[in-house]
Amino acid sequence: MPRPRSETPIYRRHKSHNQAVSTVRLANGERRDLYLGPWKSAASKNEHARIVALVTANGGIYPSAANDLSLDEALVVYTRYVESYYVVPDGRSSRSADNIKAALCYLTRFFGETNLVEFAPSSLKAIRNVMIREPIRPQEREISVQRRLPVRHDRD
């Protein structure tokens, strides 16, 4: 018989970081670790007390703004990451970044206002089908031809 779940988050120590941490349940059933500050500090204990009061008031669930996040808002954050990660040595964004942003346009066009929690793999399948059916515009065809790797003929 499984142990009954405690609705009250427990104040515990994350040893490698020497931080106080508390695990809370979100409305979608997932769990999330919240770092509260240095272990056994007054600030971390105050933060834990605040979290316990918040969770108790909401029936054991930690209210999270992530449940209200739209796909467009998440893509803005992801695009910033892509622009900072996929760069060439001189600081410009790479072709990979451009390709990723082009693919994200489909997500924005069809599912931009969708709640992120409601976005499912079936949505990606729908986008894939649209991408297959849509004709390639002439300017995109030129780009795809230019991006092909050159063939090396100097092999022995």
N, C-alpha and C positions, 0 to 999 in steps of 0.2 A: 504494500500500500504506500503510495507516494506521500512524502511529507507535505503538509499544508503550506501554501505560500504565505509569506508574511507581507502584509501591505505596507509596513513601515520600512523604509530604506535603512540599511545598517551602515554605521560609520566604521570604515575599515582602512587599513594601511596598504598602499601600493608600495611594496618594498624597494623596488629598483629606483623609483622616483622620489621616495620618502614623502609621498603626498597622501593626503586623506582623500578617499574616494567613496562614493555611494552609488549603488546601482538602482535605477528606477525603471518602472514599466511605463511604456508609452501607450497611447490609445490604440495603435495598430498592433499591439501584442509584443512588439520588440522590446528589448532591454537596452539601456544606455548607461554607461559609466559617466558620472559627473565628478570631475576633479574639484576639490573644495579648497585647496591650499596646502600649506605645510602641515604635516602630521602633528596632531595634538596642539595646534595653535588656536588661539581664541577666535581668530577669523574663520578658520575651517569649522570649528564647532558651532559658531553662529550661523554659518551658511548651511550646515547640516540641519540645524533646528528650523531654519526657514524652509528647507526642502521637505522636511517631515511634515510641517504644518501645511504646506501646499499640497502634498500628496494625500494627506489625511482629509483635507477639505474636498478633494476631487475623487474620493472613493478608491484610493489606491493607485490612481493613474496620474502620471506626471504630465501636465499640459505642455504640449510642444508646438512651437510655431511651424515646425517642419511639416505638420499635417496640412497646413494651409498653403504651403508653397506650390506655386504653379510651375509647369514645365518651363515656361519662358524665364522665370526667375532663376531656376536651377541652371538653365543653359547660359545665362549671363555669367554666373560664377564659373561654370565649366569653360566658357570661351576665354575668360581671363587666364585660367590655368593653361589652356592650350597655347595662347599667345606668349606666355612666359616660358613654357617648357620646350616647345618646338621652335627653336631659333637656330639660325646659322651663326657661325662664329663672328660675323660682322654685326650681329644684333637684330637683323631683319627676321621676320617670321618665315619659316620654311614652307616648302610645298606641302608637307604633311599637314601643317596647320591650315593651309588654304583648303585642302581636301576635306578635312574634318569639318571646317566651317560650312563648306558647301553641302555636306551631308546633313548638318544640323538645321539648315534652312528648311528641309522637308519636315523635320520635327516641329519647328516653329509654325510652319504654314498649316499643318493639319491638326496638331495637338497642343498648340501654345498655351491656351487658356485652361487646359486640363489640369486637374489637381495631380501633383506628382505621385501621391499615394494610389491614385486610380490608374496610372499609366501601367500597362501590362505588356508582356511579350507579344500578345496578339496585335497590339498597336504597332510594334516594330514590323511584324509580318505585313500589315496593311501598307506601311510606308515602303517596304521592299517591293511589294506588288506595284505600287504607283511608280516607283523608280524604274522598274522593268518596262512598264507600259509607255512611259513618257518618252517621246523622241528626244534625241540629243540635239540641242541647238547648235548651229554652225560654229559659234564662237567657242562652245565647250568642246566640239570635235577637234578644233584646231589646237586647243590646249592639251587634250589627251594625246594627240599625235606628237606634239612638241615634247611631252614629258616621257616619251619612251626612252629607254636606255640605249645608248649607242652600241652598235655591234662592233666588237673588236676583231680585226682581221689579222693582227700581228702575232697570233699564236703559232708556236712551232710544232 
